[in-house]
Amino acid sequence: MVFKDDPIKITAVGELNDDGVDSVETIILEYSEGRRAVLNNHTRVLLWNKATVVGDYGKRITLEEHLNMPDTMIHVDGRVEKFEFHPSKIPYNFKNSAGLIYEALETVRCIKEGLKESPIMTHSTSLQLIKILDAVRKQLGVHYDVDDQEF
């Protein structure tokens, strides 16, 4: 999503567990002009759950743990930016899971306004992500019964 275009090549390697679920994977997304994204996932080892985006001239930002709901961004100069999550009196089960409320709030907003698509997470962005995930699944050998159906 950082590059805002489709990868020109997707490479995925990994392992499936006894149930055929991908449990370990490394994914390389290659984009035009030599840009790359490298992602690692492991269900049996605690990996570094952060993301670093490196740009021109050594500029970079790091999104701190937990990557799926970060509340801290560190700039290359060491400057730290903190983000506050939506407040709640209800306890959460996982660190930073309060960050998921924004998806729910956007869904409610779109429904109330009669929108069939969120301008924040468009249909084309969703399709782009699922195409990447389908390519990764296929390379890893993950198969669902629905894969055999024609639509």
C-alpha positions as CSV (number, residue, x, y, z in Angstrom):
1,M,0.0,0.0,0.0
2,V,3.0,2.3,0.4
3,F,3.8,2.2,-3.3
4,K,0.1,2.6,-4.4
5,D,0.5,0.3,-7.4
6,D,0.4,-3.4,-8.2
7,P,3.6,-5.5,-7.8
8,I,5.1,-6.7,-11.0
9,K,6.3,-9.9,-9.3
10,I,5.3,-11.8,-6.2
11,T,7.5,-14.5,-4.7
12,A,6.4,-16.5,-1.7
13,V,8.1,-19.4,0.1
14,G,7.0,-21.0,3.3
15,E,5.6,-24.1,5.1
16,L,2.2,-25.5,5.7
17,N,1.2,-27.2,8.9
18,D,-0.5,-30.6,8.9
19,D,-3.9,-29.0,8.3
20,G,-2.6,-27.2,5.1
21,V,-2.5,-23.8,6.8
22,D,0.5,-21.6,6.0
23,S,2.4,-21.3,9.2
24,V,5.7,-19.8,8.0
25,E,6.2,-17.5,5.0
26,T,8.5,-15.0,3.4
27,I,6.9,-12.8,0.7
28,I,8.8,-10.5,-1.7
29,L,6.7,-8.0,-3.6
30,E,8.7,-6.4,-6.5
31,Y,7.6,-3.2,-8.0
32,S,8.8,-1.0,-10.8
33,E,12.0,1.0,-10.4
34,G,13.6,-1.6,-8.2
35,R,11.2,-1.0,-5.3
36,R,10.6,-4.0,-3.0
37,A,8.6,-5.0,0.0
38,V,9.7,-8.0,2.1
39,L,7.3,-9.5,4.6
40,N,7.9,-12.4,7.1
41,N,5.3,-14.3,9.0
42,H,5.8,-17.1,11.5
43,T,3.4,-18.8,13.8
44,R,5.9,-20.7,15.9
45,V,8.5,-17.9,16.5
46,L,8.0,-14.4,17.7
47,L,9.3,-12.2,15.0
48,W,10.1,-8.5,15.0
49,N,6.5,-7.1,14.6
50,K,7.4,-3.8,13.1
51,A,7.6,-2.2,9.7
52,T,10.3,0.1,8.3
53,V,9.7,2.0,5.2
54,V,13.0,3.3,3.5
55,G,12.8,6.1,1.0
56,D,15.1,8.2,-1.0
57,Y,18.4,9.4,0.5
58,G,18.1,7.1,3.5
59,K,14.9,8.6,4.8
60,R,12.9,6.1,6.8
61,I,10.2,5.6,9.3
62,T,9.6,2.7,11.5
63,L,6.1,1.7,12.7
64,E,6.6,0.1,16.1
65,E,4.8,-3.0,17.5
66,H,2.2,-4.1,17.0
67,L,2.4,-3.6,13.2
68,N,-1.3,-4.3,12.6
69,M,-2.2,-1.5,15.1
70,P,0.8,0.7,15.6
71,D,0.7,3.7,18.0
72,T,4.3,4.8,17.6
73,M,6.3,6.0,14.5
74,I,10.0,6.7,14.7
75,H,11.6,8.9,12.1
76,V,15.1,8.5,10.8
77,D,16.2,11.5,13.0
78,G,15.0,9.7,16.1
79,R,11.9,11.8,16.5
80,V,9.1,9.8,18.0
81,E,5.5,10.3,17.0
82,K,2.7,8.8,19.2
83,F,-0.8,8.2,18.1
84,E,-3.8,8.0,20.5
85,F,-6.4,5.3,20.1
86,H,-10.1,5.8,20.4
87,P,-10.9,5.7,24.1
88,S,-13.0,2.9,25.6
89,K,-14.2,1.8,29.0
90,I,-14.3,-1.8,27.8
91,P,-11.0,-3.7,28.2
92,Y,-9.3,-5.0,25.2
93,N,-7.8,-8.5,24.9
94,F,-4.7,-7.6,22.9
95,K,-2.2,-4.7,22.9
96,N,-3.4,-1.9,20.7
97,S,-6.6,-3.8,19.6
98,A,-8.4,-0.5,20.2
99,G,-6.9,0.5,16.8
100,L,-9.5,-1.8,15.1
101,I,-12.3,0.5,16.1
102,Y,-11.5,2.8,13.2
103,E,-12.5,0.1,10.7
104,A,-15.8,-0.3,12.5
105,L,-16.4,3.4,12.7
106,E,-15.7,3.8,9.0
107,T,-18.1,1.0,8.2
108,V,-20.9,2.6,10.3
109,R,-20.2,6.0,8.6
110,C,-20.5,4.5,5.1
111,I,-23.7,2.7,6.0
112,K,-25.3,5.9,7.5
113,E,-24.3,7.9,4.4
114,G,-25.5,5.2,2.0
115,L,-22.1,4.6,0.6
116,K,-21.4,1.3,-1.1
117,E,-17.6,1.9,-0.9
118,S,-15.3,3.6,1.6
119,P,-13.2,6.3,0.0
120,I,-10.5,5.3,2.6
121,M,-10.4,1.6,1.7
122,T,-11.7,1.4,-1.9
123,H,-12.9,-1.7,-3.7
124,S,-9.9,-1.5,-6.0
125,T,-7.5,-1.5,-3.0
126,S,-9.3,-4.5,-1.5
127,L,-9.1,-6.3,-4.9
128,Q,-5.4,-5.4,-5.1
129,L,-4.7,-6.9,-1.7
130,I,-6.7,-10.1,-2.4
131,K,-4.9,-10.7,-5.7
132,I,-1.6,-10.5,-3.8
133,L,-2.9,-12.9,-1.1
134,D,-4.3,-15.3,-3.7
135,A,-0.9,-15.4,-5.5
136,V,0.9,-16.0,-2.2
137,R,-1.6,-18.8,-1.2
138,K,-1.1,-20.5,-4.6
139,Q,2.7,-20.4,-4.4
140,L,2.6,-21.8,-0.8
141,G,0.1,-24.5,-1.8
142,V,-2.7,-23.3,0.4
143,H,-6.0,-24.6,-1.2
144,Y,-9.6,-23.9,-0.3
145,D,-12.6,-25.9,-1.8
146,V,-13.9,-22.6,-3.2
147,D,-10.8,-22.4,-5.4
148,D,-12.3,-25.2,-7.5
149,Q,-15.4,-23.2,-8.3
150,E,-16.0,-20.9,-11.3
151,F,-17.7,-17.6,-10.8
